[in-house]
Amino acid sequence: MNWSWLVTLVCPLMMIFMMFGMRGGHGHGMHSRRQPKVEDLQQELNELKAQNEKMRADLNSIIS
C-alpha cells in the first residue's frame, strides 16, 4: 500500500491545527497581568541602588 499521499496531507493539516492552537492562546497573559505602581517601582529602584553602592564599597575594599 502506498502511504506517500498520507504524508503529503499530514503536513498541511498539522500546520492548520497549530495555527488554530496558537491563535486561541495568544494574548491572554498580557491582559491579566497587573501593572506595577510607580511607588513600587521607585522602591525597587532605591533598593537596587543601595545594593549597587554596597557592592561598589565591597569591591573597593577588596581592591585597596
N, C-alpha and C positions, 0 to 999 in steps of 0.2 A: 504494500500500500504506500502511496506517495504522500508524505506529510509536509512537503515543502509549502503547499498553499496555506497550511495552518500557521507556519512560522511567519509567512508573509502577512497574515491577518493579525497575529498576536501583537506585533509592534505598534501598529496604529491604535488598536484597541487599548493597550496598556497606556499609551500616551493620552488618550481621551480620559480614561479613568484617573490618571494622575493629575490632569488639568482640572477636572471637576473637584478632586480632593483638595488641591491647593487653593482653589477659589473659595471653597467653603470655609476654610480655616484662616483665610488671610485677613489680617487687621483686627482680630478680636482682642489681642493683648494690648493694643495701643490705646483703646478707649477705656479699658477697665483700670489702667494704671493711674494712680493719683499723682497730681503734680506736686512737687515739693514746695513748701512755703519758703519765702525769702528768708525768714528768720532762721529756719532750719539750715538752709544753705550757708548763711552767714556764720552760724555757729560751727558748722563743719569746716568752713574755710579757716576760721580762727583756730580751731583745734589742729588743723594741718599746718598752719603757720607756726604754732607752738612746737609741734613735733619737729618741724624743719629747723627751727632755732636750736632745739635741744640736740639734734643730730649734728648740726654745724658746730656747736660747742664741744660735743664729744669728739668730733673729727679734729678740731683744732687742738684739743688736749692730747690726742694721740700723736699728732704730727709734731707738736712742740716738745 
